[in-house]
């Protein structure tokens, strides 16, 4: 079978699609990839490729755009449209949308191989676990499969799939994920809801062996001219024993700089020292809110100011660059609370203070709270896939001022003496100017302060973000 994956470049490698490609190729199927940000006459190209299956991966918000694109594509080509990703796991009723043929919930490795094989053999494919299938006007909703416990059994992501584009091929920072699942239950995140969905389907938090991870990175280093590794794990330091073993073997066999995401309550000086000695150059950690009640009672973070400040001190001591992660526009948040977040970040002195505008993603506890308190009365149709840009969908007292602070936040943290000026600016409706400042400072931080990517990568990413789905696909 010929399977085509369609995606839109988002400043990182699509590891999920690349892994599906690996298992499908192992099963003898052909896989190809088209990136909507790098293609022009994409409908003509798809006609030429003539795939049997076209597969999309959705997050809530982007589902609007991919559905629209798929509908246009159905006018020109006959194929089976398969949709997966987090949105489909949480909202399987998406199968009822026009031109959606198959929907995959949860992990797709076993399901897509079985689907492709049955289609190739001319057999019925309505009874595959994890798949919801549209048959005429009926919807067949199959039960969820067990989670994959031994992640070492899954082949490495297929880098050649995306390397058909020079931008991917030239990437010197490559993405790796060593685990699946997160043990924490932050109210704004999907993990607590995901755990409920897969409650009786096996251990939720799983991790690859250190040797398996090291082997993948060794191949990346040798075959793809990789210069840096970005670990996509939600929390890299969950298992201390694993981290110590990883750092020792990484020092011996890899010796490339790497970036991690972690929680400050799971680190101490020993862990930070180990990460630094292994080559860690950037640590990303969540502050989320500078207000203690919001952070711990509303968001369920269970992290103190002292833990945050201590972690920041350790990273500075060992000369590891940092990116703090924050959320503005939370339910119950006032402008003063948002400035508390700004001030706590100033005390931490991160290399860059990243922040987003809160989005009440359905099925999360915080979204339910937002509805109960009357802050949010809509549904997923109001959500944008880009929580970093645009306006909040909540109705709170200070939300417009907080939106302005969102754009000025990182600048305020980097240049603290501007804080009185920025407080004044939050009263003024100069959103286009604030947005310009935001992008300029973010680009500077990514290239200079964080040293994560090249300026050319930022240009590619931002240039296509705002007009991508408004294109004429026959151009």
C-alpha positions, 0 to 999 in steps of 0.5 A, a space after each residue: 500500500 502507498 501511504 502519504 503523511 501530510 503535515 505542516 512544519 512546526 519547528 520540530 520533527 514530527 516524531 509520531 508520523 515518522 515512527 508510523 512510517 518506520 513500522 509501515 515500511 517494516 511491514 512492506 508498505 510505501 510511505 511518503 511525506 508532504 509538508 504543507 509549508 514547503 509545497 506549492 502545487 500540492 494537489 497536483 503532486 498528490 495526484 501524481 503520487 496517487 496514495 491509497 491512504 492519506 494520514 493526518 495528525 491533529 491537535 485540537 485547534 488545527 483540526 479545523 484546517 486539516 478537515 478543510 484541506 482534506 475536503 478539498 483534496 477529496 474533490 480531486 483524488 480517491 483515497 482513504 483519509 485516516 486521522 489520528 493524534 491527540 484530538 482524535 483520541 479525545 474527540 472520536 466523534 470527529 469521525 462524523 465529519 464529512 470525508 473522514 473515513 478512519 479515525 485512530 485513538 491512542 497509539 497507532 503503530 499496531 493499528 495502521 499496520 493492520 489497516 494497511 495490510 487488510 486493505 492490501 489483502 482486500 479484507 474488511 478493516 472494520 474490526 481493528 482496535 483503536 480505529 473508528 471506521 465509517 462504513 456507509 452511514 454507520 460508525 464502527 467504534 472499536 475498543 482501545 488496544 493495550 498500551 505498548 509497554 516495551 518501547 524498545 520494540 518500536 523502530 526508530 523514527 524514519 528520518 528519511 521520510 521528512 528529509 526529502 525537504 532540504 530544510 529538514 535535511 539541514 537541521 542540525 538539532 534533532 528531536 528524540 523522545 525517550 518515554 511516553 506518558 507523564 506521572 503528573 496531573 496538572 489541571 491544564 494538561 491532557 495527561 490526567 484525562 488521557 490516563 482516565 481513557 487508558 486506565 485499564 490498558 497497561 502502565 501509562 508512564 513507560 521509558 525506553 532503555 538507555 541503550 536503545 536511546 543511545 543507539 538512536 542518537 549514535 545513528 543520528 550523529 553518524 548518518 544525519 550530521 546531527 550537532 544537538 539533541 532536543 529531548 521532547 519528553 514532558 519530564 526528562 528527570 522522572 527516573 533518577 537511576 535512568 538519568 544517571 545511567 544515561 548521562 554516563 553512557 552519553 558522555 562516553 559514546 555521544 558527547 553532543 549538546 542536548 536540551 531537556 524539559 523538566 520539573 524543578 521539584 525533581 532536580 537537585 545539585 547532583 542531577 544538575 551536575 550530571 546533566 551538565 557533565 553529559 552535555 546539557 546546554 539548555 533546561 526548560 522548566 515550568 513556573 506557569 504562575 508566580 501566584 502561589 494559589 494559582 500555581 498550586 491550587 488551580 494548576 495542581 503543580 505542587 511546586 514552591 517558590 523556593 524550589 523554583 528559585 533554588 533550581 534557577 540558582 543551580 542552573 546558573 551555577 553550572 552555566 546551563 541556559 534556561 527557558 522558563 515556561 509560563 501561562 498567562 490569562 488563567 481563570 481567576 487571574 488578575 493583572 496583578 497576579 500576572 505581574 507576580 509571574 513576571 516578577 518571579 521570572 525576573 528573580 529566576 533570571 532565565 535566558 528566555 521567559 516563554 509564555 502562552 495564553 491559556 486555552 481551555 482545552 476540553 476534557 481538562 479539569 481547568 477547562 471544566 473549572 473555566 466553564 463552571 465559573 462562567 469564564 468560558 461558554 464555548 467549545 472546541 470551535 473557538 480554540 486556535 491551534 496556536 496558543 502562543 498568539 491571538 486573543 484569549 477565549 476567556 471572559 475575565 476582568 483584566 484579560 485584554 491587559 493580560 493579553 498585552 502583557 503576554 506580548 511584552 512579558 519576555 522583554 520585561 523579564 529580560 530588561 527588568 527596569 522596563 517593568 514600570 513602562 510595561 505596566 503602563 503599556 498594558 493599558 494601551 491598545 497597541 497590539 500590532 506594535 506589541 506583537 512586533 516586539 514579541 517576535 523580534 525579542 523571541 527571534 533574538 532569544 532563540 538565536 542568541 540567548 538560547 542558541 537553539 536554532 538559526 535565524 533562517 529557521 525562524 523566518 521559515 516558521 513565522 513566514 508561513 504561520 499566518 497565511 498557511 491555511 488560507 492558500 489556494 492549494 492549486 497554486 
